[in-house]
């Protein structure tokens, strides 16, 4: 029944990421599209057309909604106006590229078997339970969380396997000449001797106040950086399985019938009372422990008191002083040979030695309590709870169907639906794009539904949207608060902080640029660093992947010309606003012959990198030959 709920609520596609190669080409794509045969340009209901086949507008608008939510969560507020067109174009490009590749794979007759698809899905580590085995329930939960159906998973797996065939085919056809391999290896293993110092912007901000006119000017030119987050006010009604369960009142006859129908489930397992003696293995001397256990077993079978023997020989601290008494235990209490032996004995039997991770055991079985059915009164509360859950799940499914029919009517009213179906009513004053609001949360599908054209502009009731397996919600937007530039008074301090940082960055860069000539004239970087109140380390060799220096600085160091005869002095800006001054003195190529495994890994990486370029060329050539029409207006 719960699967039916899932299928009813989550029949939409998902946003997935597929890698055509390990280091290069990543495409965002959405599974599936409707193919409509029509001529001319792209219609309003399409995001784009590729060789006459449409990419539905829904795919682009859903991607844009997801991107807005992601941006809001990461950065707060709306996407700046200057970035909106770029991101929207990237979305269309990604959709087009996916469609082009899919068509090219069809045209070139790439195929995968059902067995290969199943193996790929079952081999996914994310789909395994705690026991390491494939778990279909985990798959369904992950699909539901991503608004994806099982059909989507299969389609996307087929796409991934087919593109993998392309990558492997192109990679296997590649080869490098010895000269090419040597040249690329030398570049990969090049090291450069460098000394550097970083000038943080905050050290150069100064203490002079920021002019108010500068603040106003910055605000006037950069207002889109201080946008409020788009939000809505909404009324909602929700249905919960838990709520329905509390309203179910089973009769005594119904509970007894459920008990009789499932009597086999209400059983007290067989229990056994036994004693044991544990002889541990000391060090690696297993033979000595086994011989001692056999001697103790012989004494027990000869009639000596088992409890006294346990007190004398057993090293089990929990049971030895009780004569080895284990009490009544079920088969599941112990594992492996001990449990198998104990539940294969007859009352009065003494057996052993039985090996476990603790040592050798001698066991005596004293009492057997056979399995027996639990009486109705003992399990009545459990049956009552199960009945309520099952009945509530049935009602939930029925009301979900009724809800779908009621929402399909033109005159659907939120209050009427809530009253007729017994839904719980609520309201949210500010539901943020990307952030949501409690008690509804920030479910991605709910975000998409709340900020859809149907609910924002057409006044329709949105949903139902599943918020988990046992909860669904419908809603009506009562107020739309579009993103707007925040008042200057609200953002003044933020602007002052930004202007101080800008001033510091400019001053740091100016100081660094002025220092270049001084260093080239013979001044030491150490002495300049001391004057700025920063430190520098002696020159050292660094590799292209050295993690001890900022990535932007490392890139600049290896993009700079090699020093010829004299040190090379350069500056570069870093991601954090600081400016770095670096002095290059020498270069060398590290010797990989001392590490053959590393050399092989680098050769493999080079082949993969070249293969990735071929895959990119293959995809771009297919796109070049396709007739593509994009519709930027789809986001309006």
C-alpha positions in Angstrom: 0.0 0.0 0.0 2.8 2.4 0.9 4.3 1.8 -2.5 1.1 2.9 -4.1 1.3 6.1 -2.1 4.9 6.6 -3.3 3.9 6.1 -6.9 1.0 8.5 -6.6 3.1 11.2 -5.1 6.4 10.9 -6.8 5.8 10.4 -10.5 8.2 13.2 -11.6 11.7 13.2 -13.0 14.8 14.0 -11.0 17.9 16.1 -11.4 20.9 13.7 -11.9 24.6 14.1 -12.6 26.3 11.8 -15.1 30.0 11.7 -15.7 31.1 10.7 -19.2 34.7 10.6 -17.9 36.4 10.7 -14.5 38.0 14.2 -14.9 36.3 16.2 -17.6 32.8 16.1 -18.9 29.9 16.4 -16.5 26.4 16.9 -17.8 23.3 17.8 -15.9 20.3 15.9 -17.3 16.7 15.0 -16.7 15.3 11.7 -17.8 12.9 11.5 -20.7 11.0 13.9 -22.9 7.8 14.0 -25.0 8.4 13.9 -28.7 6.0 16.1 -30.7 6.4 16.4 -34.5 5.8 20.0 -35.6 7.6 22.5 -37.7 8.8 26.0 -37.4 10.4 27.6 -34.3 10.2 26.5 -30.7 6.8 26.9 -29.0 6.1 28.3 -25.6 5.6 24.9 -24.1 9.1 23.8 -25.2 12.5 24.7 -23.7 14.3 23.8 -26.9 14.1 21.6 -30.0 16.8 19.2 -31.2 16.4 18.1 -34.8 12.7 18.7 -34.5 12.2 16.8 -31.2 11.1 18.9 -28.3 12.5 19.3 -24.8 9.5 20.1 -22.7 9.4 23.5 -20.9 8.7 21.7 -17.6 12.2 20.2 -17.6 13.9 23.6 -17.9 11.6 25.4 -15.4 12.1 22.5 -12.9 15.8 22.8 -13.3 15.6 26.6 -12.9 13.5 26.2 -9.7 16.0 23.7 -8.3 18.9 26.1 -9.1 17.2 29.0 -7.4 16.6 26.8 -4.3 20.2 25.7 -4.3 21.5 29.2 -4.7 19.3 30.4 -1.9 20.5 27.7 0.4 24.2 28.3 -0.4 24.2 32.1 -0.7 20.9 33.4 0.7 18.6 35.6 -1.3 17.9 35.5 -5.0 20.3 34.8 -7.9 21.8 38.2 -9.0 20.4 39.7 -12.2 23.8 39.5 -13.8 24.0 35.7 -13.3 20.4 34.8 -14.1 20.7 34.8 -17.9 24.0 32.9 -17.8 22.7 30.2 -15.5 19.5 29.9 -17.5 21.5 29.5 -20.7 23.6 26.8 -19.1 20.5 24.9 -18.1 19.3 25.0 -21.7 22.7 24.0 -23.0 22.8 21.0 -20.6 19.4 19.9 -21.6 20.3 20.2 -25.3 23.6 18.3 -24.8 21.8 15.4 -23.0 19.3 15.2 -25.8 22.0 15.3 -28.5 24.0 12.6 -26.8 20.9 10.4 -26.3 20.0 10.7 -30.0 23.6 10.0 -31.1 23.7 6.9 -28.9 20.5 5.7 -30.6 21.8 6.5 -34.1 25.0 4.6 -33.4 23.1 1.6 -32.1 24.6 1.5 -28.6 22.7 -1.0 -26.5 22.8 -2.5 -23.0 21.1 -5.6 -21.7 18.6 -5.8 -18.9 21.0 -7.9 -17.0 23.7 -5.2 -17.2 21.2 -2.6 -16.0 20.2 -4.8 -13.1 23.9 -5.5 -12.2 24.7 -1.8 -12.3 21.8 -0.9 -10.0 22.4 -3.7 -7.5 26.1 -2.9 -7.5 25.5 0.7 -6.4 27.0 1.1 -2.9 24.3 3.6 -2.0 21.6 0.9 -2.4 23.1 -1.5 0.2 21.9 -2.1 3.7 24.0 -2.5 6.9 24.6 -6.1 5.9 26.2 -5.0 2.6 23.5 -6.5 0.5 21.2 -4.8 -2.1 18.1 -3.4 -0.4 15.1 -2.4 -2.6 13.6 -0.5 0.2 16.6 1.8 0.4 16.3 2.3 -3.4 12.7 3.3 -3.1 13.4 5.7 -0.2 16.2 7.4 -2.2 14.1 7.6 -5.3 11.3 9.2 -3.3 13.6 11.7 -1.7 14.7 12.8 -5.2 11.2 12.9 -6.7 12.1 10.0 -9.0 10.3 6.8 -10.1 11.8 3.4 -10.6 11.4 3.9 -14.4 13.5 7.0 -14.2 16.3 5.0 -12.4 16.3 2.4 -15.1 16.3 5.0 -17.9 19.2 7.0 -16.3 21.2 3.8 -15.7 20.8 2.8 -19.4 22.0 6.3 -20.4 25.0 6.0 -18.1 26.0 2.6 -19.3 25.7 3.6 -23.0 27.9 6.7 -22.5 30.4 4.5 -20.6 30.7 2.4 -23.8 31.6 5.5 -25.8 34.2 6.5 -23.3 35.8 3.1 -23.0 35.8 2.7 -26.8 37.5 6.0 -27.4 39.9 5.5 -24.6 40.9 2.0 -25.8 41.6 3.4 -29.3 44.0 6.0 -28.0 47.8 5.7 -28.0 50.8 7.9 -27.1 54.1 7.9 -28.9 57.1 7.7 -26.7 58.0 11.3 -27.3 54.5 12.4 -26.4 54.4 10.3 -23.3 57.8 11.7 -22.2 56.8 15.3 -22.8 53.5 14.9 -21.0 55.2 13.0 -18.1 57.8 15.8 -17.7 55.0 18.4 -17.6 53.1 16.3 -15.1 56.1 15.8 -12.8 57.6 19.3 -13.1 58.5 21.0 -9.8 59.3 24.7 -9.4 61.3 26.4 -6.7 59.3 29.2 -5.3 59.2 31.6 -2.4 56.0 33.6 -1.8 54.2 35.9 0.6 50.5 36.6 0.9 49.2 40.1 1.7 45.7 39.8 3.3 43.3 42.5 2.3 42.3 43.2 6.0 45.9 44.4 6.7 45.6 47.1 4.2 42.0 48.3 4.8 43.1 51.3 6.9 41.1 53.0 9.7 39.6 55.9 7.7 35.8 55.8 7.7 33.9 54.9 4.5 32.3 57.9 2.8 28.5 57.9 2.9 28.3 58.9 -0.7 30.4 55.9 -1.6 28.0 53.7 0.2 25.0 55.2 -1.6 26.8 54.9 -4.9 27.6 51.3 -4.3 24.0 50.5 -3.3 22.7 52.2 -6.5 25.0 50.2 -8.8 24.8 46.9 -7.0 21.3 46.7 -5.6 20.8 43.2 -7.0 23.4 41.9 -4.5 21.1 42.8 -1.7 17.9 41.1 -2.8 15.4 39.7 -0.3 14.4 36.0 -0.8 11.2 35.4 -2.7 8.5 34.0 -0.4 4.8 33.3 -0.2 2.1 33.2 2.4 0.0 30.1 2.2 -2.8 28.1 3.7 -2.4 24.3 3.8 -4.2 21.1 4.7 -2.4 17.9 5.5 -3.2 14.2 5.9 -1.1 12.0 8.1 -1.3 8.2 8.6 -0.5 8.8 12.3 -3.5 11.2 12.6 -5.8 8.6 10.9 -4.5 5.8 13.1 -5.6 7.8 16.2 -9.1 8.0 14.8 -9.5 4.2 14.2 -11.3 2.3 16.9 -11.2 -1.5 16.3 -13.9 -3.8 17.8 -13.0 -6.8 20.0 -14.1 -9.1 17.2 -11.8 -7.4 14.7 -8.8 -7.7 17.0 -9.5 -11.4 17.7 -9.9 -12.1 14.0 -6.6 -10.4 13.3 -5.0 -12.5 16.1 -6.4 -15.7 14.6 -5.4 -14.8 11.1 -1.8 -14.2 12.2 -1.5 -16.6 15.1 1.8 -17.9 13.8 3.3 -14.5 14.3 2.5 -14.5 18.0 4.8 -17.2 19.3 7.1 -17.5 22.2 10.3 -19.0 20.9 11.7 -22.2 22.4 14.0 -21.4 25.4 16.6 -23.6 27.0 18.3 -23.5 30.4 22.0 -24.6 30.3 25.3 -24.4 32.1 28.7 -24.0 30.4 32.4 -24.1 31.3 34.7 -21.8 29.2 38.4 -22.7 28.7 40.2 -19.9 27.0 43.1 -20.2 24.5 46.1 -18.5 26.0 48.3 -17.0 23.4 48.6 -19.2 20.3 48.5 -22.5 22.3 45.2 -23.8 21.0 46.2 -27.4 21.6 46.7 -26.9 25.3 43.3 -25.2 25.7 41.6 -28.1 23.7 43.4 -30.7 25.9 42.3 -29.0 29.1 38.7 -28.7 27.8 38.7 -32.4 26.9 39.9 -33.3 30.4 37.2 -31.1 32.1 34.6 -32.7 29.8 35.7 -36.2 30.8 35.4 -35.2 34.5 31.8 -33.9 33.9 30.8 -37.0 32.0 32.3 -39.2 34.8 29.7 -37.7 37.2 31.5 -34.8 38.9 29.2 -31.9 39.8 29.1 -29.6 36.7 28.5 -26.5 38.7 31.5 -27.1 40.9 33.6 -27.8 37.8 32.5 -24.5 36.3 33.5 -22.6 39.5 36.9 -24.3 39.4 37.8 -24.1 35.7 35.5 -21.6 33.8 36.9 -18.2 33.0 33.5 -16.7 32.1 33.3 -13.9 34.8 29.6 -13.6 34.4 28.7 -17.2 35.0 31.5 -19.0 36.7 30.6 -18.1 40.3 27.0 -19.2 39.4 28.2 -22.7 38.4 28.2 -21.7 34.7 24.4 -21.0 34.7 23.3 -19.3 31.5 19.7 -19.1 32.5 16.9 -19.5 29.9 18.0 -18.3 26.4 16.6 -18.3 22.9 18.4 -19.7 19.9 19.2 -16.1 18.7 20.9 -15.3 22.0 24.1 -17.0 20.8 25.6 -17.4 17.3 27.4 -20.1 15.4 28.5 -23.5 16.7 27.6 -22.7 20.3 23.9 -22.0 19.5 23.7 -24.9 17.0 25.1 -27.3 19.6 23.0 -26.1 22.5 19.7 -26.4 20.5 20.7 -29.8 19.1 21.1 -31.4 22.6 18.7 -33.4 24.8 18.0 -32.6 28.4 20.8 -34.0 30.6 23.3 -34.1 27.7 26.9 -32.9 28.3 28.8 -32.1 25.2 31.9 -30.3 23.9 34.4 -29.0 23.5 32.7 -26.4 21.3 35.0 -23.7 19.8 34.0 -20.0 19.8 36.0 -16.7 19.6 36.2 -16.9 23.4 37.8 -20.4 23.6 36.4 -23.9 24.2 33.0 -24.6 25.9 31.7 -27.6 27.7 27.9 -27.4 27.7 25.2 -29.1 29.9 21.5 -28.8 28.9 19.1 -28.8 31.9 15.7 -27.6 30.8 13.8 -27.1 27.6 10.7 -24.8 27.3 9.1 -25.6 24.0 7.8 -22.9 21.7 4.3 -21.9 22.4 1.7 -19.4 21.1 1.3 -16.2 23.0 -2.3 -15.7 24.4 -4.5 -13.0 22.9 -4.4 -10.9 26.1 -0.6 -10.9 26.0 -0.5 -9.4 22.5 -3.7 -7.4 22.5 -1.9 -4.0 22.6 0.4 -5.1 19.8 -2.5 -6.2 17.6 -4.5 -3.1 18.4 -1.5 -0.9 17.2 -1.0 -3.0 14.0 -4.7 -2.9 13.2 -4.8 0.9 13.5 -1.7 1.3 11.3 -3.0 -1.0 8.6 -6.5 0.5 8.6 -5.0 4.1 8.6 -2.9 3.2 5.6 -5.9 2.0 3.7 -7.9 5.1 4.6 -4.8 7.2 3.6 -4.8 5.6 0.2 -8.5 6.0 -0.3 -8.4 9.7 0.6 -5.5 10.3 -1.6 -7.6 9.1 -4.5 -10.5 11.2 -3.4 -8.2 14.2 -3.0 -7.0 13.8 -6.6 -10.6 13.7 -7.9 -11.6 16.8 -5.9 -8.6 18.8 -6.9 -9.4 18.1 -10.6 -12.6 20.1 -10.3 -12.5 23.8 -11.4 -14.3 25.0 -8.2 -12.1 23.1 -5.8 -12.0 24.9 -2.4 -9.3 24.3 0.2 -11.7 24.6 3.2 -14.3 22.3 1.7 -11.7 19.6 0.8 -10.2 19.8 4.3 -13.6 19.4 5.9 -14.8 16.5 3.7 -11.6 14.5 4.0 -10.8 15.4 7.6 -7.5 17.1 6.8 -5.6 19.2 9.4 -5.5 22.9 8.5 -2.6 25.3 9.0 -0.9 28.4 7.6 2.6 29.7 7.0 3.2 33.4 6.9 6.5 33.3 5.1 7.5 30.2 3.0 10.9 31.0 1.5 12.1 29.9 -1.9 14.9 27.5 -1.2 14.4 27.6 2.5 10.8 26.6 3.0 9.3 27.0 6.5 8.2 24.8 9.4 6.2 22.7 9.8 6.3 21.9 6.1 10.1 21.9 5.8 12.0 22.6 2.5 11.1 19.5 0.5 12.3 20.0 -3.1 9.0 18.8 -4.7 7.1 21.1 -2.3 9.3 24.0 -3.3 8.6 23.4 -7.0 4.9 23.1 -6.5 4.6 26.2 -4.3 6.5 28.4 -6.8 4.8 27.1 -9.9 2.8 29.2 -12.3 -0.4 27.3 -11.4 -0.2 28.3 -7.7 1.4 31.7 -8.0 -0.5 33.1 -11.0 -3.5 31.0 -11.6 -4.7 30.7 -8.0 -5.0 26.9 -8.1 -4.7 24.6 -5.1 -1.2 23.1 -5.2 -0.4 19.4 -4.4 -0.8 16.9 -3.2 2.9 16.7 -2.3 4.3 13.9 -0.2 6.3 14.8 2.8 7.4 11.3 3.6 5.6 8.0 3.1 2.9 8.8 5.6 2.2 12.5 5.1 0.8 14.6 2.2 -0.1 18.2 1.9 -2.2 20.5 -0.3 -2.0 24.3 -0.2 -3.1 27.6 -1.6 -0.9 30.6 -2.0 -2.5 33.7 -0.3 0.3 36.2 -0.8 3.3 36.4 -3.1 6.3 38.4 -2.0 8.7 38.8 -4.9 12.4 39.3 -4.4 13.2 43.0 -4.0 16.2 45.1 -3.1 16.5 45.5 0.6 16.4 49.1 2.0 19.7 50.9 2.3 19.4 51.1 6.1 19.2 47.4 6.3 22.3 46.7 4.2 24.4 49.7 5.0 26.8 47.8 7.3 27.2 45.0 4.8 28.1 47.6 2.1 30.6 49.3 4.5 32.2 45.9 5.1 32.4 45.2 1.3 33.9 48.7 0.6 36.5 48.2 3.3 37.4 44.9 1.8 37.7 46.4 -1.7 39.9 49.1 -0.4 42.1 46.6 1.3 42.3 44.4 -1.8 43.3 47.4 -4.0 45.9 48.6 -1.4 47.3 45.1 -1.1 47.6 44.7 -4.8 49.3 48.1 -5.1 51.8 47.2 -2.4 52.5 43.9 -4.2 53.0 45.5 -7.6 55.3 48.1 -6.2 57.4 45.4 -4.4 58.1 43.6 -7.7 60.7 46.2 -8.9 62.3 46.3 -5.4 62.8 42.5 -5.3 64.1 42.5 -8.9 66.6 45.2 -7.7 67.9 42.9 -5.0 65.7 43.4 -1.9 64.8 40.2 -0.1 61.2 39.1 0.2 61.7 38.3 3.9 62.6 42.0 4.7 59.6 43.3 2.8 57.3 40.8 4.5 58.5 42.0 7.9 57.6 45.5 7.0 54.0 44.4 6.1 53.7 42.4 9.3 53.5 39.0 7.5 55.8 36.1 7.3 57.3 34.0 4.5 59.0 30.6 4.3 62.3 29.9 2.5 62.2 29.0 -1.2 61.2 25.4 -1.8 60.2 23.1 -4.7 56.5 22.5 -5.1 54.6 20.2 -7.5 51.5 20.8 -9.6 49.4 19.1 -7.0 51.1 20.5 -3.8 48.2 21.0 -1.3 50.3 23.3 1.0 49.7 26.4 -1.1 46.5 28.0 -2.3 45.2 26.6 -5.6 45.1 30.0 -7.3 48.7 30.6 -6.4 49.8 27.2 -7.5 48.1 27.7 -10.9 49.8 31.0 -11.3 53.2 29.5 -10.4 52.9 26.8 -13.1 51.4 29.1 -15.7 54.3 31.6 -15.4 57.3 31.3 -17.7 60.2 29.3 -16.5 63.0 31.5 -15.0 65.9 31.9 -17.3 69.2 32.9 -15.6 67.6 35.1 -13.0 64.6 34.9 -10.6 61.2 35.6 -12.0 59.0 37.9 -9.8 55.2 37.9 -10.2 52.0 38.8 -8.3 48.6 37.1 -8.4 45.2 37.7 -6.7 43.8 34.9 -4.6 40.2 33.8 -4.1 40.1 35.2 -0.5 40.9 38.8 -1.7 44.6 38.6 -0.7 47.4 39.3 -3.2 50.4 37.0 -3.4 54.0 37.9 -4.5 56.0 34.9 -5.6 59.6 34.5 -6.7 60.5 31.6 -9.1 64.1 30.6 -9.1 64.5 27.1 -10.6 62.6 24.2 -12.2 63.2 20.5 -12.2 61.5 17.2 -13.1 60.9 14.8 -10.3 62.3 11.2 -10.9 59.4 8.7 -11.0 61.6 5.7 -11.7 62.0 5.2 -8.0 58.2 4.7 -7.8 57.1 2.5 -10.7 53.5 2.3 -9.3 53.2 6.1 -9.4 54.6 6.2 -12.9 52.0 3.7 -14.1 49.2 5.6 -12.4 50.3 8.8 -14.1 50.4 7.0 -17.5 46.9 5.8 -16.8 45.7 9.3 -15.9 47.2 10.7 -19.1 45.4 8.2 -21.2 42.1 8.9 -19.4 42.7 12.7 -19.8 43.2 12.3 -23.5 40.3 9.9 -23.8 38.1 12.5 -22.0 39.1 15.1 -24.6 38.0 12.6 -27.3 34.7 12.1 -25.6 34.2 15.8 -25.4 35.0 16.2 -29.1 32.6 13.4 -29.9 29.8 15.0 -28.0 30.5 18.5 -29.3 30.7 17.2 -32.9 27.3 15.6 -32.5 25.9 18.9 -31.1 27.5 20.9 -34.0 25.7 18.7 -36.5 22.3 18.9 -34.8 19.7 21.6 -35.5 19.1 23.2 -32.2 16.6 25.9 -31.3 16.6 27.2 -27.8 13.8 29.2 -26.1 15.2 31.6 -23.4 11.7 32.9 -22.9 10.7 29.6 -21.2 11.9 31.0 -17.9 9.7 34.1 -18.0 
